[in-house]
C-alpha cells in the first residue's frame, strides 16, 4: 500500500492523451489566465523590483542577487509577443506561471479523488484568492517559485503511486531532482521545503524492492546539477556589460557572492534587521494572520482545516509535508527574517514571501473543498438523483470561488493602473536636459532605469545610484564614459567627489537622500545645499528663497483625487507615499530657510497624496501651532 493513498483508478486520468483531462485542464488554465490577462496593468505595476525585472527580461540583463536567470529567460520568451509595452509582456509571463501552478494543483486534486468538477472549483478558489491573484499580476519572483512547488508536489504524488516493480519507478527521482535544481536556480527559499519533501521522499523510497544503487544516486545528483545550469547565464551575460547588470558579475568571487546574496545576507531578506525582537515577531505574525484571512476568508480557513483532517486520514506523509512546508516557508522564515510589518514598504516585501506558504495552504483548502463536495453529494444522493445531487453541490461549492472572484475583481482589476509609469515620467520632469541624478532607493531608480532604457524616455539624463562600490563604478564608467570620475582613496565619499568634478558644468540632482543621509554621503556643507524641484532636489551652492517648486507639482500627471477600488492596493499606497515623502522633505527645507507658509502648504499637498502619512500630520500640527 502506498504512503500517499491516492486512488489508483485516477492514474489513467492523468495520461496526457485523455481527452476529458485535457479539456478540464485547458478550462482551468484558460479561466485563470484569462482573468489575469484581463486585469493586468498595461504598464509598470510596481516601482521596485518589478520595474527592474521588467527591464532585465527585455534587455537580457542581470537582476539583483541571486540573479533570477530562469525568470529572465522565460520573460524574454514572452517579450516576443507582439502586444503592448514590454512591462505588460512581463506581466503575462507571471500570469502564465500562476495559471500553470493552478492547473498543476487541479491535477494533484484530481489524482487524489478523481472528481474533475470539484478539483476545478477548488483550483479556482486558489486562483481568485487575493494575494495569489495580486502576485499573478505583478512581475515578481513569487509565482515561478510557486510553480516549482506545485511541480514537485505533483511529481512526488505520481512517484508514490507508480509501481515499484517497474523501471519507471526509479526514473521519477531523476525528474524530481532536475525540477528541484531548477527551483534552486530561481530562488533559495525552496530549501525551506526540503525537510517536508525529505520525509515524503524517504517514505516513498521505502516502497522500493531495494535501496538505490550508488550509480542511481550519482544520476540523481547529476540531474540536480543540470537544473542549476541557468545560473551560468549570469557570468556569461555580465561580461557583455548590459545596462541592467547588478553586481557586475565579471569574476568568480563576484559570481559566488551574487549567488549567495552576500550583499543582503545569505539567509536573510535584508541586513537592516539583524537583531531578534519580540515586537517585530508579533507584528509579523499579526500581519501574516490578517493576510491569510484576507486571501482565503474564514470559509477558506475552515475548508483547509477540514482538508487537513482528510489528508491526515488518507495521506499521512502528505499531511506532514503540508504542515512542515506551510510553517517553514511561511511564518518561521518571516520571523527569522526579522522584518517588522510596520510600514507599507515592509509589508509589501513580506507579502511576496507569503505567497508560497499560502499556496501550500491552498492544497489543504482544495482537499477540504473536495471532501465537502463529495460528502454533500453522498447525503443528497439518498433523496435525489445522482446528476441532480452533483449539480446542487457544484452550485454550493462554486459559491466560494465565485465570491472571491466578485469581491477581489474590483480591488485587483489593474487594467487602468498606470501610476508607476506616471510617477517615473513625473520624476523625469524634475530634471533639466543632460543632467545627472544621484538616486537612493529601489522604487525610484528601477522605475527611471526601466523607462529610460526600455521605453526610451529621457535618454539624456544620467542616472547614478548613490550606493557606489567598485563593481558599480565599473558599470558607471562603461555607461557614462564622458563623466569625470574621482580616483579612489580611503574614506572617500565617491558621490560627493563625483559632484565636485562635474559641477557646475552639469545640472546635478539628488533623489531619496534627505536629511542625515545627505550628510552621510559627504554632501552636506561641501559646499552644497538643496533646492526643491518637484520630486527631486537640485544640488547648488546657495538656496534661492524666491524659487518654489509649485510649478513642477502642477505639471505632474499623478491623479491625486481620483477614486478607484484598487487604491487600497499596497503597490498604489507605495507610489502615493513616494510623492508624499518628497513633499514632506521639501517642507523640511522650506522650514529650515524660514519659509513657514510654503512649508505648511507643501505638507497639505503631501496629505492629499497620502492622508495617513503620520510624519506629515505631526509636522503640520507643529508648524501651525508655532505660527499662532
C-alpha positions in Angstrom: 0.0 0.0 0.0 1.4 3.4 -1.0 2.2 6.0 1.6 0.1 8.5 -0.4 -3.2 6.8 -0.7 -4.4 8.5 -3.9 -7.0 6.5 -5.8 -5.2 4.1 -8.2 -8.2 4.4 -10.6 -7.5 8.0 -11.1 -4.0 7.5 -12.5 -5.2 6.9 -16.1 -6.9 10.3 -16.0 -3.5 11.9 -15.8 -2.5 10.4 -19.1 -1.9 13.3 -21.5 -3.9 11.5 -24.2 -7.0 11.6 -22.1 -9.4 14.0 -23.8 -11.5 14.7 -20.7 -8.4 15.6 -18.7 -7.1 17.8 -21.5 -10.4 19.7 -21.7 -10.7 20.2 -18.0 -7.0 21.2 -17.7 -7.4 23.7 -20.5 -10.6 25.1 -18.9 -8.9 25.5 -15.5 -5.8 27.2 -17.1 -7.8 29.3 -19.5 -10.2 30.7 -17.0 -7.4 31.6 -14.6 -5.0 33.0 -17.3 -7.9 34.9 -18.9 -8.8 36.7 -15.7 -5.1 37.5 -15.1 -4.7 38.9 -18.6 -7.9 41.0 -18.4 -7.0 42.5 -15.1 -3.3 43.1 -15.8 -1.8 46.6 -15.9 -0.7 47.7 -19.4 2.5 49.2 -17.9 4.6 49.1 -14.7 2.6 47.8 -11.8 5.3 48.3 -9.1 8.1 50.7 -8.8 10.6 48.4 -7.1 11.9 45.0 -8.1 9.2 44.6 -10.6 10.5 47.5 -12.7 14.0 46.1 -12.6 12.8 42.6 -13.6 10.8 44.1 -16.5 13.9 45.9 -17.7 16.1 42.8 -17.2 13.9 40.5 -19.1 13.5 42.9 -22.0 17.2 43.7 -22.3 18.6 40.3 -21.1 20.4 41.9 -18.2 21.3 40.5 -14.7 18.9 41.2 -11.8 19.8 41.8 -8.2 21.1 38.8 -6.2 20.8 35.9 -6.7 20.1 37.0 -10.3 16.9 35.1 -11.3 18.2 33.8 -14.6 15.4 31.4 -15.2 12.8 34.2 -14.7 14.8 36.4 -17.0 14.9 33.8 -19.8 11.2 32.9 -19.5 10.3 36.5 -19.5 12.4 37.1 -22.6 10.3 34.4 -24.4 7.2 36.4 -23.6 8.9 39.7 -24.8 8.5 38.4 -28.3 4.7 38.6 -28.1 3.6 41.5 -30.4 1.3 43.2 -28.0 1.6 46.2 -25.6 4.6 47.5 -23.7 7.5 45.4 -22.5 6.2 45.6 -18.9 2.8 44.1 -20.0 4.7 41.2 -21.6 6.5 40.5 -18.3 3.1 40.6 -16.5 1.8 38.0 -19.0 4.7 35.7 -18.1 3.9 35.9 -14.4 0.2 35.3 -15.1 1.2 32.3 -17.2 3.2 30.9 -14.3 0.4 31.4 -11.9 -2.2 29.8 -14.1 0.1 26.9 -14.7 0.5 26.4 -10.9 -3.2 26.4 -10.6 -3.5 23.8 -13.3 -1.0 21.6 -11.6 -2.9 22.0 -8.3 -6.0 20.8 -10.2 -4.1 17.7 -11.4 -3.0 17.0 -7.8 -6.5 17.2 -6.5 -7.8 15.2 -9.4 -5.3 12.4 -8.6 -6.5 12.5 -5.1 -10.2 11.9 -5.7 -10.8 11.7 -9.4 -13.5 14.4 -9.4 -12.7 16.9 -12.1 -15.5 19.3 -11.3 -14.7 19.6 -7.6 -11.0 19.8 -8.4 -11.5 22.6 -10.8 -13.7 24.6 -8.4 -11.0 24.1 -5.7 -8.2 25.2 -8.0 -10.1 28.4 -8.9 -10.6 29.0 -5.2 -6.8 29.4 -5.1 -6.6 31.3 -8.4 -9.0 34.0 -7.2 -7.6 34.4 -3.6 -6.4 37.9 -3.1 -2.6 37.5 -2.7 -2.3 34.8 -5.3 -4.2 36.9 -7.8 -2.3 40.0 -6.9 1.1 38.3 -7.5 -0.1 36.7 -10.7 -0.3 40.3 -12.0 3.0 41.6 -10.5 6.3 40.6 -12.2 7.9 39.2 -9.0 9.7 36.0 -8.3 6.9 34.5 -6.2 4.9 32.8 -8.9 7.8 30.9 -10.5 8.6 29.7 -7.0 5.0 28.5 -6.6 5.1 26.8 -10.0 8.1 24.7 -8.9 6.5 23.8 -5.6 3.3 22.6 -7.4 5.5 20.6 -9.9 7.4 18.9 -7.0 4.3 18.0 -5.1 2.6 16.6 -8.1 5.6 14.6 -9.2 6.1 13.2 -5.7 2.4 12.1 -5.7 2.9 10.4 -9.1 6.1 8.7 -8.0 4.3 7.4 -4.8 1.5 5.9 -6.9 3.8 4.3 -9.6 4.6 0.6 -9.4 8.0 -0.1 -7.6 8.4 -3.2 -9.7 8.6 -1.2 -13.0 11.7 0.7 -14.3 9.6 3.9 -14.4 9.5 3.9 -10.6 13.2 4.7 -10.3 13.1 7.4 -13.0 10.7 9.7 -11.1 13.5 10.8 -8.8 15.6 11.9 -11.8 12.8 14.3 -12.9 12.2 15.5 -9.4 15.9 16.2 -8.9 16.0 18.2 -12.1 13.0 20.3 -11.2 14.5 20.8 -7.7 17.7 22.0 -9.3 15.7 24.4 -11.5 13.9 25.7 -8.4 17.2 26.4 -6.7 18.4 28.2 -9.8 15.4 30.6 -9.3 15.1 31.2 -5.5 16.8 29.7 -2.5 13.8 29.7 -0.2 12.9 26.3 -1.7 15.4 24.9 0.8 12.8 25.5 3.5 10.6 22.8 1.9 13.4 20.2 1.9 12.5 18.9 5.5 9.0 18.2 4.4 9.9 16.9 1.0 12.8 14.8 2.5 10.4 13.0 4.8 8.0 12.4 2.0 10.6 11.1 -0.4 12.2 8.9 2.2 8.9 7.1 2.8 8.3 6.8 -0.9 11.7 5.2 -1.4 10.9 2.6 1.3 8.3 1.2 -1.1 11.1 0.1 -3.4 12.3 -3.5 -3.5 15.9 -2.4 -3.0 17.7 0.8 -2.0 19.0 3.0 -4.8 22.4 2.0 -6.0 25.4 4.3 -5.9 25.1 4.7 -9.7 21.4 5.8 -9.3 22.4 8.4 -6.6 25.1 9.8 -8.9 22.5 10.1 -11.7 20.1 11.9 -9.3 22.9 14.3 -8.3 23.8 15.0 -12.0 20.2 15.8 -12.8 20.1 18.2 -9.9 23.2 19.9 -11.1 21.8 20.0 -14.6 18.9 22.0 -13.1 21.3 24.6 -11.7 22.8 25.4 -15.2 20.6 28.5 -15.7 23.0 30.2 -13.2 25.7 30.1 -16.0 23.6 32.8 -17.8 24.7 35.3 -15.1 28.5 35.5 -15.7 28.1 35.0 -19.4 25.7 37.9 -19.8 27.5 40.1 -17.3 30.6 40.0 -19.5 28.7 41.9 -22.1 28.1 44.8 -19.6 24.3 45.2 -20.2 22.8 48.3 -18.6 20.9 46.2 -16.1 23.9 44.4 -14.6 23.5 44.0 -10.8 26.7 43.1 -9.1 28.8 43.3 -12.3 29.5 39.6 -12.1 32.7 39.5 -14.0 34.8 37.5 -11.6 34.4 34.1 -9.8 34.3 35.8 -6.4 31.5 38.2 -7.5 29.6 35.3 -9.1 29.7 33.3 -5.9 28.8 36.4 -3.9 25.9 37.1 -6.2 24.5 33.5 -5.9 24.9 33.6 -2.1 23.3 37.1 -1.8 26.2 38.4 0.2 25.1 42.0 -0.2 21.8 41.1 1.5 22.9 38.4 3.9 22.9 34.9 2.6 19.9 33.6 4.5 18.0 36.9 5.3 15.9 39.3 3.4 18.0 42.4 4.3 20.9 43.1 6.6 18.9 46.0 8.2 17.0 43.7 10.6 19.7 41.5 12.2 18.6 41.6 15.8 15.7 39.5 17.1 13.0 41.3 19.0 9.5 40.3 20.1 7.8 43.4 18.8 8.9 42.6 15.3 7.8 39.0 15.7 4.3 39.9 16.9 3.9 42.4 14.1 5.0 39.8 11.5 2.6 37.1 12.9 -0.2 39.6 13.1 0.3 40.7 9.5 0.7 37.1 8.3 -2.6 36.1 10.0 -4.5 39.0 8.7 -3.1 38.5 5.2 -4.1 34.8 5.3 -7.6 35.8 6.3 -7.7 38.5 3.6 -6.7 35.9 1.0 -9.0 33.0 1.9 -11.6 34.3 4.3 -12.9 32.3 7.3 -14.6 29.9 4.9 -11.3 29.1 3.2 -9.6 28.6 6.6 -12.4 26.2 7.8 -12.2 24.3 4.5 -8.4 24.0 5.0 -8.9 22.6 8.5 -11.3 20.0 7.1 -8.8 19.3 4.3 -6.1 18.7 6.9 -8.3 16.2 8.7 -9.0 14.4 5.4 -5.3 14.4 4.4 -4.3 13.1 7.8 -6.5 10.0 7.3 -5.7 9.3 3.7 -2.1 10.6 3.1 -0.3 10.9 6.4 3.0 11.8 4.9 1.5 14.4 2.6 0.0 15.8 5.8 3.5 16.1 7.3 4.7 17.9 4.2 1.8 20.4 4.2 2.2 21.2 7.9 6.0 21.5 7.7 6.1 23.3 4.4 3.4 25.8 5.4 5.2 26.7 8.7 8.8 26.7 7.5 8.4 28.7 4.3 5.8 30.9 5.9 5.7 32.1 9.5 9.1 30.6 10.6 11.0 32.1 7.7 9.4 35.5 8.1 10.1 35.5 11.9 13.7 34.6 11.1 14.0 37.4 8.6 13.0 39.8 11.4 11.5 42.3 9.1 8.7 44.0 11.1 5.4 44.7 9.3 5.4 48.3 10.5 5.3 50.2 7.2 3.6 49.8 3.8 7.0 49.2 2.1 8.0 46.5 4.6 4.6 44.8 4.3 4.9 44.8 0.5 8.2 42.9 0.8 6.7 40.4 3.3 3.7 39.8 1.1 5.6 38.4 -1.8 7.3 35.9 0.6 4.0 34.8 2.0 2.6 33.5 -1.4 4.4 30.1 -1.4 3.1 29.2 2.0 -0.3 30.4 1.0 -0.2 28.1 -2.0 0.7 25.1 0.3 -2.2 26.2 2.5 -4.4 26.0 -0.6 -3.6 22.3 -1.1 -5.3 21.6 2.2 -8.1 24.0 1.3 -8.6 22.4 -2.0 -8.8 18.9 -0.5 -11.3 20.3 2.1 -13.5 21.6 -0.7 -13.5 18.3 -2.5 -14.3 16.4 0.7 -17.2 18.8 1.4 -18.4 18.3 -2.2 -18.3 14.5 -2.0 -19.9 14.2 1.4 -22.6 16.6 0.5 -23.3 14.7 -2.7 -23.4 11.4 -0.8 -26.1 12.8 1.5 -28.1 14.3 -1.3 -28.0 11.1 -3.4 -30.1 9.4 -0.7 -33.0 11.7 -1.7 -32.2 12.9 -5.2 -30.9 11.5 -8.5 -27.1 11.4 -8.9 -26.9 14.2 -11.5 -29.2 16.4 -9.5 -27.2 16.0 -6.4 -24.0 16.7 -8.2 -25.5 19.8 -9.8 -26.7 21.2 -6.4 -23.3 20.5 -4.7 -21.5 22.1 -7.7 -23.7 25.2 -7.2 -23.0 25.3 -3.5 -19.2 24.7 -3.7 -18.9 27.2 -6.6 -20.1 30.0 -4.2 -16.7 30.1 -2.6 -14.5 30.8 -5.7 -17.2 33.0 -7.2 -17.4 35.1 -4.1 -13.6 35.5 -4.1 -13.8 36.5 -7.8 -16.6 39.0 -7.3 -15.0 40.6 -4.1 -11.5 40.7 -5.4 -12.1 41.8 -9.0 -12.7 45.5 -8.2 -9.6 45.5 -6.0 -7.4 43.7 -8.5 -8.6 45.0 -11.8 -5.5 46.9 -12.7 -6.3 47.3 -16.4 -6.3 51.1 -15.9 -3.4 51.2 -13.5 -0.6 53.5 -14.7 0.6 55.1 -11.5 4.1 53.7 -11.5 4.8 54.9 -15.1 3.2 58.3 -14.2 5.5 58.5 -11.2 8.6 57.8 -13.4 7.6 60.3 -16.0 6.8 63.0 -13.4 10.2 62.4 -11.8 11.9 63.0 -15.2 10.0 66.3 -15.4 12.0 67.4 -12.4 15.4 67.3 -14.3 16.8 69.7 -16.9 18.3 68.4 -20.1 21.6 66.4 -20.0 21.5 66.4 -16.2 22.9 64.0 -13.6 20.6 62.5 -11.0 22.0 60.6 -8.0 19.3 58.3 -6.7 18.9 56.3 -3.5 16.0 53.8 -3.3 14.9 50.9 -5.5 11.5 52.3 -6.1 12.8 55.4 -7.9 15.9 54.1 -9.6 14.4 51.0 -11.1 11.4 52.9 -12.5 13.7 55.5 -14.0 16.0 52.9 -15.5 13.2 50.9 -17.0 11.5 53.9 -18.6 14.8 55.2 -20.0 16.4 52.0 -21.2 13.4 50.1 -22.3 10.8 52.8 -23.4 13.3 55.4 -24.4 12.2 58.2 -22.0 14.7 61.0 -21.4 17.9 59.2 -22.7 19.8 62.5 -21.9 19.6 62.0 -18.2 22.5 60.2 -16.4 21.0 58.0 -13.7 23.5 57.1 -10.9 22.9 55.0 -7.8 24.1 56.6 -4.6 25.2 53.2 -3.4 28.5 53.1 -5.2 31.0 50.3 -4.8 33.9 49.2 -7.0 31.7 46.8 -9.1 29.1 49.5 -9.7 31.8 52.1 -10.6 33.0 49.8 -13.4 29.4 49.8 -14.8 29.2 53.6 -14.4 32.4 54.2 -16.4 31.1 51.9 -19.1 27.7 53.5 -19.2 28.8 57.1 -19.0 32.4 57.4 -20.3 32.2 61.2 -20.7 31.7 62.0 -17.0 34.6 63.0 -14.8 35.3 60.3 -12.1 37.3 60.7 -8.9 40.2 58.4 -8.1 39.5 56.1 -5.2 41.1 56.7 -1.8 40.5 55.6 1.8 37.4 57.2 3.4 36.3 58.6 0.1 32.8 60.0 -0.4 32.5 59.0 -4.0 29.2 60.7 -4.7 30.5 64.0 -3.2 33.7 63.9 -5.3 31.7 63.0 -8.4 29.6 66.1 -7.9 32.6 68.3 -7.3 34.2 67.2 -10.5 31.1 67.7 -12.7 29.6 70.8 -11.1 28.8 73.5 -12.3 29.2 72.3 -15.9 26.3 69.9 -15.4 23.0 70.3 -13.6 23.0 67.7 -10.8 20.1 66.4 -8.8 19.6 64.0 -5.9 16.6 61.8 -5.2 15.9 60.0 -2.0 18.9 61.3 0.1 17.3 63.7 2.6 18.5 64.9 6.0 21.0 62.8 7.8 21.6 60.7 4.7 22.7 63.8 2.8 25.5 64.2 5.4 26.3 60.5 5.4 27.1 60.7 1.7 29.5 63.5 2.4 27.3 66.1 0.6 26.3 68.4 3.4 28.5 71.5 3.7 30.9 70.6 0.9 29.6 73.3 0.0 26.3 72.1 -1.3 22.7 72.9 -0.5 19.5 71.5 -1.9 16.7 73.3 -3.8 13.4 71.5 -4.1 12.4 70.8 -7.7 9.4 68.6 -7.9 10.2 65.0 -6.8 13.9 65.7 -6.7 16.4 68.2 -5.2 18.7 70.3 -7.3 22.2 70.5 -5.9 23.6 74.0 -5.7 25.8 76.3 -3.6 23.0 78.6 -2.3 19.4 78.3 -1.5 17.1 80.5 -3.6 14.3 81.7 -1.3 12.4 83.2 -4.1 12.2 79.9 -6.0 9.5 77.4 -5.2 8.7 74.1 -7.0 4.9 74.7 -7.1 5.1 74.8 -10.9 6.5 71.3 -11.0 3.7 69.8 -9.0 1.1 71.5 -11.1 2.6 69.9 -14.2 2.6 66.4 -12.7 0.0 63.9 -14.1 -0.4 61.8 -10.9 -4.2 61.6 -10.1 -4.4 62.8 -6.5 -8.2 62.7 -6.0 -9.3 60.0 -8.5 -11.1 57.2 -6.7 -10.6 53.6 -7.7 -11.3 50.4 -5.7 -7.7 49.3 -6.1 -6.4 52.4 -4.3 -6.1 50.2 -1.2 -3.6 48.0 -3.1 -0.1 48.0 -1.4 1.5 49.0 -4.7 -0.7 52.0 -5.0 0.0 53.1 -1.5 3.7 52.7 -2.3 3.5 55.2 -5.2 1.3 57.7 -3.3 3.8 57.6 -0.4 6.7 58.4 -2.7 5.0 61.7 -3.7 4.1 62.4 0.0 7.6 61.8 1.2 9.1 64.1 -1.4 6.7 66.9 -0.3 7.5 66.2 3.3 11.2 66.5 2.7 10.6 69.7 0.7 8.7 71.1 3.6 11.6 70.5 5.9 13.9 72.5 3.7 11.4 75.3 3.3 11.1 75.4 7.1 14.9 75.5 7.6 15.1 78.6 5.5 12.2 80.4 7.2 9.6 79.8 4.6 7.0 78.5 7.0 3.9 79.3 4.9 5.3 77.4 1.9 6.3 74.6 4.2 2.7 74.3 5.5 1.2 74.4 2.0 3.6 71.7 1.0 2.5 69.5 3.9 -1.2 70.0 3.0 -0.4 68.8 -0.5 1.6 65.8 0.9 -1.5 64.8 2.9 -3.6 64.9 -0.3 -1.3 62.3 -1.7 -1.2 60.2 1.4 -3.8 61.2 4.1 -2.4 58.6 6.5 1.2 59.9 6.4 1.8 60.4 10.2 5.1 62.3 9.9 3.4 64.9 7.7 0.4 65.1 10.0 2.7 65.7 13.1 4.9 68.2 11.4 1.9 70.1 10.1 0.5 70.3 13.6 3.7 71.6 15.0 4.2 74.3 12.3 0.6 75.5 12.5 0.8 75.7 16.3 4.1 77.6 16.2 2.6 80.1 13.7 -0.1 81.1 16.1 
